[in-house]
Amino acid sequence: MLNLDPYLNFNGQRRQAMEFYRSVLGGDLQFSTYQETGQSKKDEEKNLIMHSVLKNDFLTIYAADGKEEHKVSFGNSVHLSIQGDDEEKLTGFF
């Protein structure tokens, strides 16, 4: 099985956006902050979300907040993640 999942990037609004998506789509929402993962170098970054996932029966959405050295701007705010267990097919995409 192959999945094509969106990965959304925000400038500090990830938590609010993903909580909104959960209110509309339902599902389980999990997230990790930059501080929890040991990736924050500045106090103002520690509560930003490094990785989050919203999963329901038919959809998975990933999201993160950008940091100062990885600013999010129009054109780099959405990525697609292709995942699956068919290594040959996945390799063929690249």
N, C-alpha and C positions, 0 to 999 in steps of 0.2 A: 504494500500500500504506500502511496506517495501523498504528501500533504504540501500545499503551498500556503504558507501562513504569513500574514503581515507583521512587520516589526516597526512600531511607531516610535518616533523620537520627539521629545518635548524639551522645552527650556524651563523646567521647574514645575510644570503643570501636570505631570504624568499621573500623580496620585488622583487628582480630581477627574481627569479624563477617564482613567480606567474605572474609577468608581461609578462614573456616569454610564460607561459601557456595560458594566455589571448590572446596573439598575434597569437597563433596557433589555439586555440579552440574557441575564441570569448567569449562573456558573460560579466557579470557584476562582477567587482572585488571590494571588500570592505575589509578594514582592520582597526585594532585598535592597537595603540602602547602601550607598557607597561606604558608610562607616561600618556597617555589619560585615562587609566583604573586605575591609581593610584597604579600600581604594581611595579614601578621602585624604587629601593633603591639606585642605583648608576647612576651617570650621563651617563656612557658609555652604560647603558641598556635602557635609556629613549626612544630612537628611534627604538629599536628592536620591532618586531611585535609580540604582544601577541596572536592575533587571526586574521585570514583572511579567506575569503570565495570567491571562484570563482564559479559562477553559470551560466550555459547556459541551453538550452532546454532539454538536456539529461544527464547532469553530474554536480555534485557538488564536489569540492575539497576544503578541509580545510587545513590550514597550520599555522605554528607559528615558531618563533625563540626561541631557547633554551637560558637560562641564565646561569650565572656562576654555580649556585647550581643545575641546570638541564641541564647539558651538553648533547648535541646530539652526538651520536657516531653510527658507523655501528652496526646495530641490533636493535636500538631503534628509528630509524628515520621515521618509517611508522607505523601508527595505523589505524585501521578500525573502523568506526562509523556506527552502525546499528540503523536506525531510522524508525519510522512508527507509525501508529495509531492502530495497533492490539496488545494491551497490553499483551494478553495471549500468542500470538506467540513470541513476543519479550522476555517475561519472560522465556519462554520455552528454548530459546537459552542459557540462563544462568543457 
